Amino acid sequence: MQPGLKTNKRKRTHLSAFKGLCLRRVTPEGYFRDAENISSSEYPTITLRKPRSIINECADVYAMYAHGKICWLWGSTLFYGEEAVGELTPGEKMFASLGADIVIYPDKKLLNTHTLALTSLENETHASSARVFSCSQDGTKTPGAGFSKIEAAGVGLGFKEGDGVTVAGLSGALGDGNYMVQAAGENYLIVVHAQDPDEEITGEISIQRKAPDFDFICALDNRIWGASTTDHKICACKLGDPTNWEVFQGISTDAYQAIVPSPAPFTACSSDLGSVVFFKEEEIIRVFGNKPSNFQVTSYKMPGVEANSSKSIAYLESAVLYKGLTGVYVYDGGIPENISAFLGDNRYSNARAGAVNGKYYVSMLDETAGVYRLFVYDMRSGAWYRESAPEIKHFARSGNELYMFGADGKAYAVNASGLWYNKNRIPSTQISLKEQRIQWYFETAPMALCTPQRQYVTALHVRYSLKKDASFKIEMKCREDADYRAVGEFSGETGERGVTIDVPVRRSDSISLRFSGTDEATIFSIGKTFMEGSDR
């Protein structure tokens, strides 16, 4: 009887859940070791990212902020919706809201979105010949009534009741110092000050209402908060009044200031977690409480926001995401969690980010490669992706749209909404075009890397669908190969279908696949048929 021959059984593996990028040295199966312009929109399948709207001539759009309508700076002109409301210095801005008002730094301006009046947070008047005397609360000259009246042409312009002001230039009972305004008119101010009943002062005077210089601002509970590295100080304005930062009467509406002991510079601030949070690179400072008498400043030694990455902060799914020294973090008020380990060991910096529809978009400088890259993190699936884009200077969200303003002078609307204003109301040459012929690709991890035996791959199995005018090709590389070689190409509109591709038989312990195409394709699953050989 002849001995029987032992035949190798054919085996098949199947992959139908794709987990995003993994740029580490070893890429687990199910992840991509490289990919661009694919999306998690139909997770766990692979699909093309959405085509964007491209808006030209946006190099001079320096800032944009959603507050009912869009507040945006084009060149030196500030717009609210389609209405030009005033002039600012060109450059990036910080915004924070109090009701109908928008506070704008570093210009220290206040935009009322009802009246469209753009005014200064600060005010200053001078008078060469002012008269100061003791008066009653209504301004009547009354010795010893606890108030002082300052009279001079135009001396009260721009001031209001409740302002904290700094007076300089006069000597005598009303000397240089800080005072509270009790009443104001065009040609007078009444301040809280018990002046010598018989003394009347005349002379030159200067009166100022000042706003601090801040590196970062945010808003919470009807106050604007700011941080100053120069002064190592955090401040809050008077309740509901961002024009006043020096009002201290011992009541709940007072302004607030606190010194932060650590010498490291502030790197960002946010108020998206129900309390004000100030960041340094290795410290997080939270302010608890609802009035100056119970404000409590608490510092934690935790990974904070990296310097020059303050614009990487974005609020998503009840958490704050930001770029720290060692990666991208998600912070929900507990211990920040690093979520970017799958982006590999390259050093990234100068991050800017925005968030919409459950996704965090972050543009960062890849210091190893010397180029900016746009990564997308899907909060729901935990997967990272990369999209083609220039360096993004700033992001701005409006409703369900996220605008990205590139170093190439163009703006990109990730959901293709187009212009953020009515172009018929603003004469311009800006146009909005939709992306065409988007190129995409992904490379799989080495398949069956952990199997010790050599394998004979005999066929690939792919389930896919294509839209009109879309196409893609498949390339394969064995571990021993230097380059990929094409094994199949597909084009033409089709619904979901599966194909089997016979491949040249070659013994190897692993294979990698590269899919690349143009326009909308969906990959549902990838499989292979193979026979196991010996381990030598």
One Martini backbone bead per residue (centre of mass of N, CA, C, O) as a GRO file, in nm:
protein
  536
    1MET     BB    1   0.095   0.036   0.024
    2GLN     BB    2   0.070   0.359  -0.025
    3PRO     BB    3   0.163   0.644   0.090
    4GLY     BB    4   0.034   0.925   0.208
    5LEU     BB    5  -0.032   1.254   0.136
    6LYS     BB    6   0.024   1.560   0.283
    7THR     BB    7  -0.194   1.823   0.287
    8ASN     BB    8  -0.257   2.150   0.251
    9LYS     BB    9  -0.464   2.356   0.398
   10ARG     BB   10  -0.695   2.578   0.346
   11LYS     BB   11  -0.708   2.924   0.444
   12ARG     BB   12  -0.906   3.188   0.611
   13THR     BB   13  -0.911   3.538   0.640
   14HIS     BB   14  -1.087   3.812   0.822
   15LEU     BB   15  -1.153   4.172   0.767
   16SER     BB   16  -1.412   4.421   0.917
   17ALA     BB   17  -1.228   4.597   1.126
   18PHE     BB   18  -1.125   4.938   1.132
   19LYS     BB   19  -0.887   5.130   1.357
   20GLY     BB   20  -0.674   5.290   1.215
   21LEU     BB   21  -0.400   5.441   1.310
   22CYS     BB   22  -0.045   5.308   1.332
   23LEU     BB   23   0.289   5.458   1.385
   24ARG     BB   24   0.428   5.232   1.492
   25ARG     BB   25   0.653   4.987   1.456
   26VAL     BB   26   0.406   4.813   1.548
   27THR     BB   27   0.123   4.682   1.369
   28PRO     BB   28  -0.174   4.593   1.420
   29GLU     BB   29  -0.424   4.421   1.333
   30GLY     BB   30  -0.656   4.661   1.175
   31TYR     BB   31  -0.442   4.861   1.109
   32PHE     BB   32  -0.264   5.143   0.996
   33ARG     BB   33   0.060   5.242   0.879
   34ASP     BB   34  -0.097   5.401   0.648
   35ALA     BB   35  -0.285   5.712   0.571
   36GLU     BB   36  -0.531   5.894   0.350
   37ASN     BB   37  -0.852   6.020   0.330
   38ILE     BB   38  -0.991   5.867   0.550
   39SER     BB   39  -1.282   5.737   0.738
   40SER     BB   40  -1.525   5.700   1.026
   41SER     BB   41  -1.825   5.746   0.928
   42GLU     BB   42  -1.845   5.403   0.866
   43TYR     BB   43  -1.796   5.252   1.105
   44PRO     BB   44  -1.577   4.981   1.027
   45THR     BB   45  -1.534   5.098   0.767
   46ILE     BB   46  -1.402   5.215   0.457
   47THR     BB   47  -1.383   5.569   0.379
   48LEU     BB   48  -1.423   5.860   0.248
   49ARG     BB   49  -1.390   6.162   0.294
   50LYS     BB   50  -1.526   6.454   0.288
   51PRO     BB   51  -1.589   6.693   0.091
   52ARG     BB   52  -1.481   7.014   0.051
   53SER     BB   53  -1.483   7.342   0.090
   54ILE     BB   54  -1.332   7.605  -0.110
   55ILE     BB   55  -1.197   7.919   0.002
   56ASN     BB   56  -1.085   8.195  -0.123
   57GLU     BB   57  -0.916   8.458  -0.002
   58CYS     BB   58  -0.818   8.397   0.340
   59ALA     BB   59  -0.552   8.528   0.454
   60ASP     BB   60  -0.720   8.785   0.607
   61VAL     BB   61  -0.847   8.575   0.801
   62TYR     BB   62  -0.790   8.590   1.156
   63ALA     BB   63  -1.095   8.557   1.266
   64MET     BB   64  -1.347   8.345   1.446
   65TYR     BB   65  -1.692   8.370   1.590
   66ALA     BB   66  -1.953   8.215   1.759
   67HIS     BB   67  -2.256   8.444   1.795
   68GLY     BB   68  -2.497   8.352   1.635
   69LYS     BB   69  -2.334   8.499   1.458
   70ILE     BB   70  -2.049   8.585   1.279
   71CYS     BB   71  -1.738   8.673   1.406
   72TRP     BB   72  -1.507   8.862   1.189
   73LEU     BB   73  -1.170   8.902   1.054
   74TRP     BB   74  -1.092   9.124   0.775
   75GLY     BB   75  -0.817   9.224   0.828
   76SER     BB   76  -0.937   9.529   0.987
   77THR     BB   77  -1.231   9.412   0.964
   78LEU     BB   78  -1.523   9.389   1.147
   79PHE     BB   79  -1.764   9.127   1.159
   80TYR     BB   80  -2.130   9.076   1.174
   81GLY     BB   81  -2.170   8.885   0.956
   82GLU     BB   82  -2.242   9.140   0.711
   83GLU     BB   83  -2.145   9.351   0.925
   84ALA     BB   84  -1.969   9.631   0.963
   85VAL     BB   85  -1.827   9.742   1.297
   86GLY     BB   86  -1.504   9.778   1.255
   87GLU     BB   87  -1.171   9.826   1.387
   88LEU     BB   88  -0.868   9.633   1.380
   89THR     BB   89  -0.601   9.470   1.434
   90PRO     BB   90  -0.424   9.269   1.271
   91GLY     BB   91  -0.492   8.937   1.367
   92GLU     BB   92  -0.513   8.747   1.622
   93LYS     BB   93  -0.779   8.632   1.844
   94MET     BB   94  -0.978   8.678   2.140
   95PHE     BB   95  -1.278   8.524   2.275
   96ALA     BB   96  -1.574   8.636   2.468
   97SER     BB   97  -1.888   8.586   2.646
   98LEU     BB   98  -2.164   8.828   2.741
   99GLY     BB   99  -2.422   8.765   2.613
  100ALA     BB  100  -2.429   9.025   2.377
  101ASP     BB  101  -2.124   9.018   2.435
  102ILE     BB  102  -1.792   9.076   2.294
  103VAL     BB  103  -1.470   8.991   2.376
  104ILE     BB  104  -1.155   9.150   2.264
  105TYR     BB  105  -0.837   9.006   2.215
  106PRO     BB  106  -0.586   9.254   2.259
  107ASP     BB  107  -0.780   9.520   2.205
  108LYS     BB  108  -1.003   9.578   2.414
  109LYS     BB  109  -1.299   9.494   2.313
  110LEU     BB  110  -1.662   9.572   2.256
  111LEU     BB  111  -1.938   9.379   2.132
  112ASN     BB  112  -2.262   9.461   2.045
  113THR     BB  113  -2.504   9.251   1.891
  114HIS     BB  114  -2.746   9.459   1.885
  115THR     BB  115  -2.598   9.749   1.809
  116LEU     BB  116  -2.296   9.720   1.686
  117ALA     BB  117  -2.107   9.823   1.907
  118LEU     BB  118  -1.765   9.940   1.920
  119THR     BB  119  -1.574   9.924   2.213
  120SER     BB  120  -1.397  10.004   2.493
  121LEU     BB  121  -1.284   9.889   2.796
  122GLU     BB  122  -1.151  10.152   2.802
  123ASN     BB  123  -1.085  10.477   2.975
  124GLU     BB  124  -1.005  10.836   2.903
  125THR     BB  125  -0.948  11.150   3.077
  126HIS     BB  126  -0.893  11.508   3.041
  127ALA     BB  127  -0.800  11.799   3.252
  128SER     BB  128  -0.672  12.125   3.306
  129SER     BB  129  -0.955  12.226   3.464
  130ALA     BB  130  -1.043  12.117   3.775
  131ARG     BB  131  -1.320  12.056   4.005
  132VAL     BB  132  -1.313  11.977   4.364
  133PHE     BB  133  -1.582  11.853   4.582
  134SER     BB  134  -1.798  11.824   4.824
  135CYS     BB  135  -2.078  11.582   4.830
  136SER     BB  136  -2.351  11.439   4.746
  137GLN     BB  137  -2.499  11.185   4.573
  138ASP     BB  138  -2.635  11.417   4.366
  139GLY     BB  139  -2.399  11.670   4.372
  140THR     BB  140  -2.437  11.839   4.607
  141LYS     BB  141  -2.300  12.074   4.791
  142THR     BB  142  -2.156  11.888   5.074
  143PRO     BB  143  -2.037  11.869   5.366
  144GLY     BB  144  -1.947  11.545   5.467
  145ALA     BB  145  -2.106  11.315   5.260
  146GLY     BB  146  -1.883  11.105   5.104
  147PHE     BB  147  -1.835  11.288   4.843
  148SER     BB  148  -1.699  11.358   4.508
  149LYS     BB  149  -1.667  11.625   4.272
  150ILE     BB  150  -1.598  11.632   3.919
  151GLU     BB  151  -1.524  11.925   3.725
  152ALA     BB  152  -1.536  11.912   3.360
  153ALA     BB  153  -1.485  11.915   3.038
  154GLY     BB  154  -1.546  11.576   2.954
  155VAL     BB  155  -1.471  11.398   3.215
  156GLY     BB  156  -1.735  11.175   3.188
  157LEU     BB  157  -1.669  11.037   2.934
  158GLY     BB  158  -1.734  10.683   2.936
  159PHE     BB  159  -1.872  10.676   3.206
  160LYS     BB  160  -2.004  10.490   3.498
  161GLU     BB  161  -2.175  10.342   3.714
  162GLY     BB  162  -1.933  10.140   3.898
  163ASP     BB  163  -1.670  10.239   3.833
  164GLY     BB  164  -1.324  10.183   3.827
  165VAL     BB  165  -1.087  10.437   3.905
  166THR     BB  166  -0.804  10.640   3.804
  167VAL     BB  167  -0.643  10.902   3.973
  168ALA     BB  168  -0.458  11.185   3.835
  169GLY     BB  169  -0.282  11.512   3.928
  170LEU     BB  170  -0.385  11.552   4.214
  171SER     BB  171  -0.384  11.724   4.509
  172GLY     BB  172  -0.475  11.623   4.821
  173ALA     BB  173  -0.754  11.468   4.917
  174LEU     BB  174  -0.768  11.395   4.599
  175GLY     BB  175  -0.569  11.167   4.520
  176ASP     BB  176  -0.393  10.937   4.406
  177GLY     BB  177  -0.613  10.672   4.280
  178ASN     BB  178  -0.884  10.464   4.374
  179TYR     BB  179  -1.228  10.474   4.249
  180MET     BB  180  -1.581  10.508   4.283
  181VAL     BB  181  -1.852  10.542   4.079
  182GLN     BB  182  -2.169  10.696   4.133
  183ALA     BB  183  -2.162  10.920   3.899
  184ALA     BB  184  -2.237  11.031   3.548
  185GLY     BB  185  -2.126  11.279   3.315
  186GLU     BB  186  -1.994  11.468   3.081
  187ASN     BB  187  -1.892  11.704   3.324
  188TYR     BB  188  -1.890  11.460   3.543
  189LEU     BB  189  -1.795  11.319   3.872
  190ILE     BB  190  -1.891  11.076   4.120
  191VAL     BB  191  -1.718  10.986   4.414
  192VAL     BB  192  -1.605  10.776   4.659
  193HIS     BB  193  -1.532  11.039   4.900
  194ALA     BB  194  -1.401  11.175   5.197
  195GLN     BB  195  -1.385  11.501   5.208
  196ASP     BB  196  -1.290  11.788   5.296
  197PRO     BB  197  -1.534  12.012   5.357
  198ASP     BB  198  -1.342  12.288   5.291
  199GLU     BB  199  -1.226  12.157   5.031
  200GLU     BB  200  -1.093  12.290   4.716
  201ILE     BB  201  -1.003  12.163   4.398
  202THR     BB  202  -0.758  12.257   4.149
  203GLY     BB  203  -0.678  12.120   3.819
  204GLU     BB  204  -0.513  11.871   3.685
  205ILE     BB  205  -0.659  11.571   3.519
  206SER     BB  206  -0.673  11.203   3.539
  207ILE     BB  207  -0.889  10.940   3.397
  208GLN     BB  208  -0.917  10.578   3.453
  209ARG     BB  209  -1.010  10.273   3.277
  210LYS     BB  210  -0.891   9.950   3.321
  211ALA     BB  211  -0.737   9.677   3.140
  212PRO     BB  212  -0.588   9.401   3.130
  213ASP     BB  213  -0.325   9.204   3.040
  214PHE     BB  214  -0.358   8.914   2.829
  215ASP     BB  215  -0.299   8.582   2.716
  216PHE     BB  216  -0.585   8.472   2.832
  217ILE     BB  217  -0.937   8.384   2.768
  218CYS     BB  218  -1.263   8.358   2.935
  219ALA     BB  219  -1.597   8.225   3.020
  220LEU     BB  220  -1.793   8.251   3.338
  221ASP     BB  221  -2.058   8.334   3.510
  222ASN     BB  222  -2.058   8.642   3.404
  223ARG     BB  223  -1.740   8.621   3.338
  224ILE     BB  224  -1.421   8.735   3.283
  225TRP     BB  225  -1.120   8.558   3.219
  226GLY     BB  226  -0.764   8.586   3.312
  227ALA     BB  227  -0.410   8.561   3.203
  228SER     BB  228  -0.082   8.651   3.352
  229THR     BB  229   0.253   8.606   3.329
  230THR     BB  230   0.384   8.871   3.422
  231ASP     BB  231   0.195   8.867   3.705
  232HIS     BB  232   0.097   8.588   3.804
  233LYS     BB  233  -0.220   8.615   3.709
  234ILE     BB  234  -0.564   8.599   3.801
  235CYS     BB  235  -0.881   8.713   3.655
  236ALA     BB  236  -1.192   8.893   3.727
  237CYS     BB  237  -1.460   9.044   3.659
  238LYS     BB  238  -1.716   9.203   3.703
  239LEU     BB  239  -2.028   9.131   3.725
  240GLY     BB  240  -2.126   9.176   3.392
  241ASP     BB  241  -1.834   9.363   3.363
  242PRO     BB  242  -1.564   9.391   3.137
  243THR     BB  243  -1.470   9.699   3.222
  244ASN     BB  244  -1.420   9.575   3.526
  245TRP     BB  245  -1.110   9.510   3.751
  246GLU     BB  246  -1.124   9.745   4.017
  247VAL     BB  247  -1.361   9.612   4.208
  248PHE     BB  248  -1.364   9.649   4.583
  249GLN     BB  249  -1.645   9.602   4.822
  250GLY     BB  250  -1.723   9.313   4.951
  251ILE     BB  251  -1.890   9.174   4.718
  252SER     BB  252  -2.026   8.950   4.483
  253THR     BB  253  -1.955   9.158   4.224
  254ASP     BB  254  -1.673   9.154   4.229
  255ALA     BB  255  -1.374   9.144   4.158
  256TYR     BB  256  -1.075   8.935   4.071
  257GLN     BB  257  -0.762   8.823   4.237
  258ALA     BB  258  -0.466   8.605   4.172
  259ILE     BB  259  -0.184   8.446   4.273
  260VAL     BB  260   0.056   8.240   4.108
  261PRO     BB  261   0.337   8.085   4.220
  262SER     BB  262   0.422   7.964   3.972
  263PRO     BB  263   0.661   8.056   3.712
  264ALA     BB  264   0.526   7.943   3.489
  265PRO     BB  265   0.375   7.978   3.204
  266PHE     BB  266   0.107   8.034   3.045
  267THR     BB  267  -0.091   7.839   2.781
  268ALA     BB  268  -0.402   7.839   2.888
  269CYS     BB  269  -0.774   7.844   2.861
  270SER     BB  270  -1.087   7.726   3.025
  271SER     BB  271  -1.476   7.664   3.054
  272ASP     BB  272  -1.590   7.350   2.974
  273LEU     BB  273  -1.611   7.217   3.300
  274GLY     BB  274  -1.764   7.439   3.506
  275SER     BB  275  -1.474   7.567   3.521
  276VAL     BB  276  -1.188   7.729   3.559
  277VAL     BB  277  -0.902   7.670   3.335
  278PHE     BB  278  -0.554   7.664   3.383
  279PHE     BB  279  -0.253   7.648   3.188
  280LYS     BB  280   0.034   7.456   3.186
  281GLU     BB  281   0.258   7.229   3.093
  282GLU     BB  282   0.264   7.103   3.424
  283GLU     BB  283  -0.026   7.250   3.485
  284ILE     BB  284  -0.339   7.266   3.672
  285ILE     BB  285  -0.585   7.532   3.713
  286ARG     BB  286  -0.855   7.568   3.942
  287VAL     BB  287  -1.176   7.734   3.977
  288PHE     BB  288  -1.378   7.764   4.255
  289GLY     BB  289  -1.692   7.895   4.256
  290ASN     BB  290  -1.928   8.213   4.263
  291LYS     BB  291  -1.742   8.407   4.443
  292PRO     BB  292  -1.495   8.579   4.593
  293SER     BB  293  -1.540   8.449   4.887
  294ASN     BB  294  -1.526   8.129   4.737
  295PHE     BB  295  -1.283   8.126   4.586
  296GLN     BB  296  -1.081   7.847   4.455
  297VAL     BB  297  -0.738   7.772   4.415
  298THR     BB  298  -0.623   7.485   4.224
  299SER     BB  299  -0.335   7.276   4.203
  300TYR     BB  300  -0.194   7.056   3.940
  301LYS     BB  301   0.031   6.795   3.863
  302MET     BB  302  -0.010   6.807   3.519
  303PRO     BB  303  -0.077   6.773   3.201
  304GLY     BB  304  -0.068   7.027   2.983
  305VAL     BB  305  -0.024   7.283   2.776
  306GLU     BB  306   0.154   7.358   2.522
  307ALA     BB  307   0.351   7.566   2.397
  308ASN     BB  308   0.190   7.703   2.119
  309SER     BB  309  -0.111   7.527   2.188
  310SER     BB  310  -0.380   7.685   2.268
  311LYS     BB  311  -0.545   7.614   1.991
  312SER     BB  312  -0.597   7.295   2.076
  313ILE     BB  313  -0.849   7.358   2.214
  314ALA     BB  314  -1.135   7.131   2.264
  315TYR     BB  315  -1.480   7.055   2.271
  316LEU     BB  316  -1.577   6.702   2.349
  317GLU     BB  317  -1.778   6.493   2.488
  318SER     BB  318  -1.735   6.625   2.785
  319ALA     BB  319  -1.443   6.732   2.685
  320VAL     BB  320  -1.099   6.814   2.681
  321LEU     BB  321  -0.878   6.890   2.417
  322TYR     BB  322  -0.509   6.859   2.387
  323LYS     BB  323  -0.175   6.974   2.357
  324GLY     BB  324   0.102   6.831   2.482
  325LEU     BB  325   0.423   6.741   2.531
  326THR     BB  326   0.337   6.405   2.478
  327GLY     BB  327   0.052   6.488   2.349
  328VAL     BB  328  -0.277   6.397   2.335
  329TYR     BB  329  -0.548   6.512   2.539
  330VAL     BB  330  -0.795   6.408   2.779
  331TYR     BB  331  -1.027   6.622   2.977
  332ASP     BB  332  -1.275   6.574   3.266
  333GLY     BB  333  -1.132   6.659   3.567
  334GLY     BB  334  -0.916   6.463   3.611
  335ILE     BB  335  -0.701   6.267   3.449
  336PRO     BB  336  -0.512   6.297   3.197
  337GLU     BB  337  -0.531   6.145   2.868
  338ASN     BB  338  -0.345   5.972   2.647
  339ILE     BB  339  -0.444   5.941   2.279
  340SER     BB  340  -0.147   5.936   2.087
  341ALA     BB  341   0.024   5.669   2.063
  342PHE     BB  342  -0.048   5.594   1.750
  343LEU     BB  343   0.148   5.837   1.634
  344GLY     BB  344   0.408   5.780   1.768
  345ASP     BB  345   0.754   5.920   1.796
  346ASN     BB  346   0.702   6.175   1.688
  347ARG     BB  347   0.742   6.519   1.697
  348TYR     BB  348   0.500   6.757   1.812
  349SER     BB  349   0.383   7.096   1.721
  350ASN     BB  350   0.196   7.367   1.690
  351ALA     BB  351  -0.105   7.339   1.778
  352ARG     BB  352  -0.430   7.308   1.611
  353ALA     BB  353  -0.794   7.317   1.677
  354GLY     BB  354  -1.102   7.124   1.621
  355ALA     BB  355  -1.467   7.057   1.656
  356VAL     BB  356  -1.692   6.799   1.511
  357ASN     BB  357  -1.899   6.541   1.517
  358GLY     BB  358  -1.691   6.374   1.716
  359LYS     BB  359  -1.432   6.544   1.608
  360TYR     BB  360  -1.071   6.587   1.609
  361TYR     BB  361  -0.885   6.857   1.477
  362VAL     BB  362  -0.521   6.845   1.411
  363SER     BB  363  -0.256   7.073   1.363
  364MET     BB  364   0.089   6.967   1.310
  365LEU     BB  365   0.427   6.962   1.366
  366ASP     BB  366   0.655   6.755   1.209
  367GLU     BB  367   0.978   6.749   1.313
  368THR     BB  368   1.095   6.512   1.149
  369ALA     BB  369   0.970   6.607   0.855
  370GLY     BB  370   0.887   6.928   0.836
  371VAL     BB  371   0.562   6.901   0.859
  372TYR     BB  372   0.228   6.942   0.828
  373ARG     BB  373  -0.044   6.776   1.005
  374LEU     BB  374  -0.370   6.618   0.970
  375PHE     BB  375  -0.560   6.511   1.237
  376VAL     BB  376  -0.814   6.256   1.330
  377TYR     BB  377  -1.039   6.217   1.606
  378ASP     BB  378  -1.250   5.959   1.718
  379MET     BB  379  -1.429   5.949   2.005
  380ARG     BB  380  -1.603   5.685   1.962
  381SER     BB  381  -1.366   5.483   1.840
  382GLY     BB  382  -1.053   5.580   1.889
  383ALA     BB  383  -0.959   5.688   1.605
  384TRP     BB  384  -0.705   5.755   1.367
  385TYR     BB  385  -0.643   6.014   1.120
  386ARG     BB  386  -0.549   6.136   0.787
  387GLU     BB  387  -0.527   6.452   0.617
  388SER     BB  388  -0.520   6.658   0.364
  389ALA     BB  389  -0.313   6.955   0.430
  390PRO     BB  390  -0.226   7.235   0.528
  391GLU     BB  391  -0.146   7.459   0.725
  392ILE     BB  392  -0.328   7.543   1.017
  393LYS     BB  393  -0.401   7.842   1.173
  394HIS     BB  394  -0.729   7.815   1.204
  395PHE     BB  395  -1.025   7.750   1.385
  396ALA     BB  396  -1.395   7.729   1.317
  397ARG     BB  397  -1.711   7.710   1.468
  398SER     BB  398  -2.045   7.651   1.307
  399GLY     BB  399  -2.219   7.447   1.435
  400ASN     BB  400  -2.179   7.185   1.185
  401GLU     BB  401  -1.919   7.361   1.124
  402LEU     BB  402  -1.574   7.350   1.002
  403TYR     BB  403  -1.313   7.579   0.989
  404MET     BB  404  -1.012   7.604   0.781
  405PHE     BB  405  -0.714   7.802   0.798
  406GLY     BB  406  -0.469   7.837   0.568
  407ALA     BB  407  -0.140   7.900   0.452
  408ASP     BB  408  -0.270   7.922   0.144
  409GLY     BB  409  -0.533   8.128   0.176
  410LYS     BB  410  -0.749   7.915   0.266
  411ALA     BB  411  -1.071   7.776   0.314
  412TYR     BB  412  -1.221   7.496   0.502
  413ALA     BB  413  -1.514   7.296   0.473
  414VAL     BB  414  -1.575   6.985   0.599
  415ASN     BB  415  -1.909   6.997   0.511
  416ALA     BB  416  -1.961   7.197   0.261
  417SER     BB  417  -2.105   7.493   0.329
  418GLY     BB  418  -1.921   7.732   0.287
  419LEU     BB  419  -2.001   8.025   0.334
  420TRP     BB  420  -2.054   8.240   0.636
  421TYR     BB  421  -2.188   8.439   0.427
  422ASN     BB  422  -2.347   8.686   0.239
  423LYS     BB  423  -2.214   8.769  -0.065
  424ASN     BB  424  -2.430   8.996  -0.145
  425ARG     BB  425  -2.334   9.193   0.109
  426ILE     BB  426  -2.023   9.135   0.015
  427PRO     BB  427  -1.787   9.260  -0.163
  428SER     BB  428  -1.627   8.997  -0.351
  429THR     BB  429  -1.404   8.713  -0.463
  430GLN     BB  430  -1.527   8.500  -0.313
  431ILE     BB  431  -1.529   8.141  -0.337
  432SER     BB  432  -1.709   7.822  -0.364
  433LEU     BB  433  -1.563   7.499  -0.375
  434LYS     BB  434  -1.567   7.166  -0.458
  435GLU     BB  435  -1.418   6.893  -0.425
  436GLN     BB  436  -1.211   6.699  -0.650
  437ARG     BB  437  -1.060   6.417  -0.686
  438ILE     BB  438  -0.989   6.234  -0.438
  439GLN     BB  439  -0.712   6.115  -0.276
  440TRP     BB  440  -0.638   5.776  -0.162
  441TYR     BB  441  -0.503   5.573   0.122
  442PHE     BB  442  -0.385   5.239   0.238
  443GLU     BB  443  -0.201   5.047   0.488
  444THR     BB  444  -0.142   4.755   0.608
  445ALA     BB  445  -0.071   4.539   0.812
  446PRO     BB  446   0.092   4.272   0.865
  447MET     BB  447  -0.021   3.968   0.772
  448ALA     BB  448   0.049   3.718   0.990
  449LEU     BB  449   0.311   3.790   1.166
  450CYS     BB  450   0.271   3.560   1.413
  451THR     BB  451   0.332   3.333   1.215
  452PRO     BB  452   0.581   3.098   1.181
  453GLN     BB  453   0.492   3.013   0.919
  454ARG     BB  454   0.494   2.977   0.610
  455GLN     BB  455   0.325   3.121   0.317
  456TYR     BB  456   0.060   3.065   0.071
  457VAL     BB  457  -0.071   3.300  -0.118
  458THR     BB  458  -0.364   3.278  -0.342
  459ALA     BB  459  -0.585   3.493  -0.223
  460LEU     BB  460  -0.810   3.766  -0.249
  461HIS     BB  461  -1.070   3.939  -0.048
  462VAL     BB  462  -1.314   4.182  -0.159
  463ARG     BB  463  -1.535   4.427  -0.019
  464TYR     BB  464  -1.728   4.664  -0.220
  465SER     BB  465  -1.780   5.015  -0.325
  466LEU     BB  466  -1.890   5.247  -0.592
  467LYS     BB  467  -1.885   5.540  -0.737
  468LYS     BB  468  -1.901   5.760  -0.960
  469ASP     BB  469  -1.573   5.775  -1.101
  470ALA     BB  470  -1.452   5.563  -0.933
  471SER     BB  471  -1.134   5.426  -0.797
  472PHE     BB  472  -0.914   5.129  -0.755
  473LYS     BB  473  -0.621   4.974  -0.605
  474ILE     BB  474  -0.417   4.677  -0.561
  475GLU     BB  475  -0.143   4.605  -0.342
  476MET     BB  476   0.144   4.383  -0.293
  477LYS     BB  477   0.359   4.269  -0.008
  478CYS     BB  478   0.616   4.104   0.084
  479ARG     BB  479   0.853   4.099   0.316
  480GLU     BB  480   1.086   4.052   0.087
  481ASP     BB  481   0.998   4.301  -0.050
  482ALA     BB  482   1.049   4.631  -0.173
  483ASP     BB  483   0.775   4.635  -0.337
  484TYR     BB  484   0.491   4.694  -0.476
  485ARG     BB  485   0.225   4.503  -0.640
  486ALA     BB  486  -0.008   4.466  -0.868
  487VAL     BB  487  -0.352   4.285  -0.845
  488GLY     BB  488  -0.578   4.528  -0.880
  489GLU     BB  489  -0.858   4.685  -1.063
  490PHE     BB  490  -1.120   4.943  -1.008
  491SER     BB  491  -1.435   5.051  -1.171
  492GLY     BB  492  -1.721   5.187  -1.138
  493GLU     BB  493  -2.033   5.169  -1.062
  494THR     BB  494  -2.123   5.009  -0.743
  495GLY     BB  495  -2.227   4.801  -0.539
  496GLU     BB  496  -2.217   4.569  -0.327
  497ARG     BB  497  -1.915   4.364  -0.350
  498GLY     BB  498  -1.734   4.064  -0.440
  499VAL     BB  499  -1.384   3.965  -0.468
  500THR     BB  500  -1.146   3.752  -0.636
  501ILE     BB  501  -0.781   3.735  -0.612
  502ASP     BB  502  -0.537   3.612  -0.784
  503VAL     BB  503  -0.209   3.517  -0.679
  504PRO     BB  504   0.107   3.482  -0.674
  505VAL     BB  505   0.296   3.233  -0.564
  506ARG     BB  506   0.444   3.291  -0.231
  507ARG     BB  507   0.669   3.256   0.014
  508SER     BB  508   0.558   3.376   0.343
  509ASP     BB  509   0.497   3.539   0.666
  510SER     BB  510   0.396   3.807   0.508
  511ILE     BB  511   0.155   4.066   0.424
  512SER     BB  512   0.090   4.363   0.233
  513LEU     BB  513  -0.148   4.629   0.179
  514ARG     BB  514  -0.249   4.853  -0.095
  515PHE     BB  515  -0.480   5.117  -0.111
  516SER     BB  516  -0.588   5.310  -0.403
  517GLY     BB  517  -0.767   5.625  -0.491
  518THR     BB  518  -1.069   5.779  -0.640
  519ASP     BB  519  -1.291   5.868  -0.459
  520GLU     BB  520  -1.582   5.694  -0.375
  521ALA     BB  521  -1.511   5.440  -0.140
  522THR     BB  522  -1.592   5.108  -0.002
  523ILE     BB  523  -1.458   4.903   0.260
  524PHE     BB  524  -1.568   4.608   0.423
  525SER     BB  525  -1.347   4.379   0.334
  526ILE     BB  526  -1.061   4.158   0.414
  527GLY     BB  527  -0.901   3.877   0.253
  528LYS     BB  528  -0.741   3.543   0.277
  529THR     BB  529  -0.574   3.281   0.104
  530PHE     BB  530  -0.396   2.998   0.256
  531MET     BB  531  -0.088   2.816   0.299
  532GLU     BB  532   0.093   2.618   0.502
  533GLY     BB  533   0.417   2.578   0.588
  534SER     BB  534   0.706   2.589   0.688
  535ASP     BB  535   0.958   2.730   0.924
  536ARG     BB  536   1.195   2.736   0.664
   0.00000   0.00000   0.00000
